[in-house]
Amino acid sequence: MGLPPPYEQTSPNPVPPPSYFGDNPPPAAGFVVPASPRTTVITNAPAATGPVKLGPGPTGTSCRNCNKTIVTRVDFVPNNRTHIVSAALCVLAGCCCGCFVPYCMKSCKTANHYCPQCRAFIGSYTPS
C-alpha cells in the first residue's frame, strides 16, 4: 500500500455555481434590497359542516338558516336532571321547600340556543 494521492489546494471561499441563484446573482455586500409589496388574499371561510360546539352561555357561531355570523340567544328549560334533583331534595329534606331550588338554577337546566336574527334553533347544551 502506498501513500494516498496529494490533495489540490482550494481557495478558502469557493464561488457557488450560477445554478444556485438562477439568472439573478446575490446582491453585493452592504446592498439593501427593497421590499416588494405583498398581496393579501381574503376569502370566506367554508361553512362548518359538523356539529357546533355550544356552551351554557351565548356562543358566537354562524346560523345555517340565514348564513349570518351571530351570537346565540339562550333559553334555559328544565330537563330530567332537574326533576330528579328536585325529587331527591324533596325526599332528603322531608318537605317540599327545597324541591324548587333546581328549577331556579341554570346549571340544572338544558340551554337551548337560537339565532337572534331569524329565530332558528341552533342546538342545545346539556350540562353533565
C-alpha positions, 0 to 999 in steps of 0.5 A, a space after each residue: 500500500 502506498 501513500 494516498 494521492 496529494 490533495 489540490 489546494 482550494 481557495 478558502 471561499 469557493 464561488 457557488 455555481 450560477 445554478 444556485 441563484 438562477 439568472 439573478 446573482 446575490 446582491 453585493 455586500 452592504 446592498 439593501 434590497 427593497 421590499 416588494 409589496 405583498 398581496 393579501 388574499 381574503 376569502 370566506 371561510 367554508 361553512 362548518 359542516 359538523 356539529 357546533 360546539 355550544 356552551 351554557 352561555 351565548 356562543 358566537 357561531 354562524 346560523 345555517 338558516 340565514 348564513 349570518 355570523 351571530 351570537 346565540 340567544 339562550 333559553 334555559 328549560 328544565 330537563 330530567 336532571 332537574 326533576 330528579 334533583 328536585 325529587 331527591 331534595 324533596 325526599 332528603 329534606 322531608 318537605 317540599 321547600 327545597 324541591 324548587 331550588 333546581 328549577 331556579 338554577 341554570 346549571 340544572 337546566 338544558 340551554 337551548 340556543 337560537 339565532 337572534 336574527 331569524 329565530 332558528 334553533 341552533 342546538 342545545 347544551 346539556 350540562 353533565 
